[in-house]
Amino acid sequence: MSKYWSELIRGLNPYIPGEQPKDRKYIKLNTNENPYPPSPAVLEAIRKHTGKDLRLYPDPDGDILKAAIADYFQVDKKNVFVGNGSDEVLALAFITFFKQEKPILYPDITYSFYPVYSKFFEIEADIIPLTGDFRINLADYPVDNGGIIFPNPNAPTGRFLPLEQIESLLKRNTVSVVIIDEAYVDFGGESCISLIKNYPNLLAIQTLSKARSLAGMRVGYAVGSSELIDGLERAKNSFNSYTLDRLALVAATAAINDRFYFETTRRAIIATREWVVTELEKLDFEVVPSAANFVFIQHRNQKAEELFSALRQRGVLVRYFKMPRIDNHLRVTIGTDDEMQEFIRHLQAILSGS
């Protein structure tokens, strides 16, 4: 550790993203990226706007993108916030809403950036255990809190909570902000954005990295009451007024507007996931029901860490979390049909000892 670091930085355990090795070509099923390229309309928008205007600052308000998102969800533009990936939006939401006297609540098995942000912003948190079958039980979340956050579908488990359970939580949790992280909602869930008009303390956060193939552009957004959005804008403009560059704004807008391409690729991933689940079960894997673009699995006889290593040696990357309760599970991103067929073939060979 450097002697120049602050005590806060010395105490952090940073988020660790999925590995991005460059030593060989891999079938990359470890970072939940979309296996399909961005919409052709996105690539055309980028080409069209790659020119002399890049010398100018982008629109700090991101109005063109906000308008597209507002139209898509049938909300007002004042209900939309945009930022540099949903991770940045989440970070701004933590400092805007969760810096409270009471602890915030989130699951023990969930997106691992939450404890990082809690530590970074010095926010106390109470961790609520998932059930034995990896469900979020909202009855376990007490009303006396400084805020609640969880992904829906949850990560890395992929389980989804139906809208009526979230609304039940909102009816009793009216004082603090409830943030639903919907990074994977397009792969089988239902967004809570329809509830925003009735619950001013509800904030939904989404990303264009997953279902719209823009992980490389870093675009995320939040939808909520104007009161919540104003708070996020206040935090953002105290940190960085220009969070989205010119190309990201036009690319994201084109991605939101190309609904046909979005539906086509989204449905393809869902169909592939269902095939993969069937094949994994044939190989004696237990598969947690998933509404995401990944599956969370464990084999009944083989250790996850050994499978992870064997797959890596064969050029297939999956995600292994060496953490309590899930250290015998693997998270596997859904790739193309060809990639997943190859993944299953490698598993068959490993399990048969060939």
N, C-alpha and C positions, 0 to 999 in steps of 0.2 A: 504493500500500500504506500502511496505517495504521502510524504509529510505535508504536502500542500492541499490535500483533500480535506473537505469539511467533515465534521463528525457525521452529518447526515449521509453523505456519500459513502463514507467508510462502513456504515451500517446497512447499506442496501444489498439485496440479493437480486440483481437485475433479471428481467424476463429473458428467457433463452428461446430464441426462435428455432424452428426446425432446421436441421443442417442443410447447407447448400454446397456439397462437395464438388470439386472441379477436377478430381483425379481421373474420372472416367465418365462414360455416359450411363446414367441410371434411369430406371423406371421410377419416377419421383411421386411417391404416394404418401408423403410425410408432412406436407404443409397446406393441405386443403385448397390448393389452387385449382382453378377451373381447367379441365383438360382441353377445352376448346378455345380457339382464338377469339379476340374481341370481334364485335360486329363489324362488317365491312364499312358501315356508316361511321364507326369510330375512327377507323384508319383513314378514311377520306377526310374527316373533320380535322384530324391532326395534320395531314398533308396540306390541306387548304390554309391552315393557320400557322404553318411553319414559314415565317418570313420576317420582314423588317419590323413588324410590330412587337416582336419578342424583346426589343430594346425598351419597351414600355412596361410599366407595372401592370399586373392584372387588376381586374375589378375586385377591390377588397371585400365587397359584399357578395360576390358570386351570384348576381341576380339571375343570369341566364339559367344556371343550374337550379337555383331555388325555384324558379318558375316551372321548370320541367318536373321537378319532384312534387311540387304543389299540385300540378295538373294530374300527375300520375295517381296520387293518393286522394285527390279531391279535397284538399285543404287550402288554406290561405297561405300565401308566400311568407307571411309573418310567423307562421307556424313551423318554418323550416330553417335549420342551421346547417352549414356545410363546413367541412374541415379536411385536413390532410390525413385521410384514412380514419377509420372508426376508432383506432387507438388514440389519436389525438383528440377526437371528440369525447371519448371516454375520459381521458385525462382532464380535459377542461370541465367536464361534468363533475368529476370528483372534487375539484377545487371549488367549483361554483355552488354545489348543493350539499356536499358531504362533510364540509369542514364545520362540524357541529359539536355540541357538548356531549351528545349521546353517541354511542357506537353505531356504525352502519352494519348491515347484515348481508352476508352472501354465503353460498354453499362451500363446503369443504373441498369438494371436487368440482372444479369449474375453471374458467379462463384464468390462467396463472398471472395475468397482468393485474388483476384486482388486488392481491396482496402487495404487489410491487407499488402500485399507486397509493395504497393505504400507507405504506411505509414512507414513500417519497413525500407525500403531503402531510405526514404525521397525523393520520386519521385513525382513530381507534376502530377496530372491527371485531364483531362477534361472529364466529364461524358456525354455520348451521349444518350439521351432517346430512348428507343424502341418506335415503333409506337403504336397506340392504340390497335392493335391486336397482340402485342408482337413480331413484326418483327424487325430485324436489317436492317436499311436502310443505306447502305454504302454511298449513296449520301450525308448523313449528316456528314460524316467524312472528315474534311478539310485536305488538303495536308500539311499544315504547322503544323507539329507535331513531337514529339520525339519518336514516335512508336505507333503501333496499336495492340491491342490484343482482341480477342473474341473467345468463344467456337463455334464450328460448328459440330453438333447441339449445340444450346445454352442451357445453364442450368441456371435456372430450367425449362425453357419453353419447350424445346425439338424441337423448330423450326430449320429447316435446310436451309442454303443458298446454292443455286446451284453454281457449279464451275465457270460458266461464270461470275457471279457477283463478285466473289473473284478475278478473273483474271482482270476484269475491274478496280477494286480497285488497283491492283498491277501495272497496266499500267500507272496510274496517280500518285500513291504514290511510287516513286522510290528512295527516299533519306533515309527514315527511315525503320526500320525493322517492318515487319508485322508478327505477331505470330498467328497461328490458332491452338487453343486448341481442338484436335480431340478425346477427351476422349470417346465420344459416337458414333463416326462416323460409326462403324461397324454395327449399328442397323438400317440402312436405308439411310445413307448419302453416299457421295463420297469423298474420301480423296483428299486433294490438293497436295499430294506428287508428283503427275504427273507434277505439274507446277514448281517444284524446279529447274529443269535444265534451265528454261528460266527466272527465277526471283531470283537473288542471295540474295535478301533481305527477302525472304519468309522462315519462319521456321514453320514446323508442329510438334506438340507435341502430343504423344499418350501414352496410359497406357495399361498395361496388367491386370489391376484390374477388368475391366468390361467384355469385350467380351471373355477374356481368363481365367477368374475365378481365378486370382492370387492376389486379394486384400491383402491377408495375407502375400505375399512375398515382396511387395513394389518394383515394377519395372516399370520404365517409360523410354521413349526415345524420342529423337528429330531427325528429318531428315531435312537437309538443305544444303546450299552450304558449301564447305570446309572452307570458310572464317568464316561463322557463327559457325560452329562446332569447329573450332580452338579456337574461343573466349570462348565458353562454357567449353572446356577442360581447358583453362587457368584459368577460374573462379573456376572450380571444384577442380583443383589441388592446388589452393590457399586456399582451404577450407577443403577438405577431399579427399585424393587420392583413398580411398577404399570405394566407395559408395555402391557397391553391393557385398554381401558375396558369398561364393562358391556355396551354395545351391540355392540362388536366380539366379545366372548366369546359372546353368544347368537346373533349372526348367523353367526359361523364354525361354531358347533356345529350350527346348522340346515343350513348348507351341506354339512357333512360327512355329516350324517344323510340328506339327500335324495339318495340314490344314483341314483334313476331320472332325476331332472332332470340331474344331473351326466353320466350316460351319454348322455342324449339330446343335450345341447348339445355334448359332447365329440365324439361321432360326426358331428354336423352339420359341425363345423369341419374335421374330417379329410376328410370327403367334399368339402367346398368346396375345400380345399387341393389335393386330387388333380385336380379340374376346372381349377383355376387353373394348375397345373403344365402340364397338357396344352395349355392356351391359350397360355401363355407360350412353350412350345417351338415352337408354330406361328409365333410372332412372332420366332423366331430368338434366343431367350434361352437361355443356359446356366443351368440350375437345379441348385443343390447339393441332393442328396437330403435331405429334411427329415422329421424326426419331431417337429416343433414346430408352434406355431400361427403360423408365419411361413415365408417362403421367402427364400433368399439367391440373388440373380440378377445376371447381367451379360449385356448384349447383345453380340453378336459384332461389331457395327459402330458402335453409338452409345455415347458416353461416359455413364457413370453420372451424373456431376454435371449434365450437360445434361438428361438425362431427369428427374432429381430436380427441377430448376428448372422444367422445362416442366410436370410434373405439379402442382407447387405452384401455378403460375399458373392451372391449371385447377381448383384446389380439392381436390387429392388430396395428402395428406401421406404420404410414405414416409421411411425412414431412410437417410441417406447418411453413411458414416464416411470422413472424409478422412484415412486412415491407410495406412501402408505395407502392401502386398500386397492390400488390399481396397478401394483407392480407385477401383476401377472396378466396384464392386458396390453393389447396393441391397438393403436388408432390407425386406420387405413383409409386414405383418401380414395374417392372414386375417380378413376381415370377413364380413358376411352375404353371401348369394348376390347380392343386389341391388348391394351395394357393390362386390363383386369383378367383377361384370359391367360396372359403370360404369368401374372401374379398367382393365379390358381394352379397353373402347371408347376411353378416353382414350389409352391406349398405341397402339392402332391408328391413331388420328388423328395423333398425334405422329410416329410412324414413317413414315406416309405423307405427312407434310408438309401435311396439310389443317387 
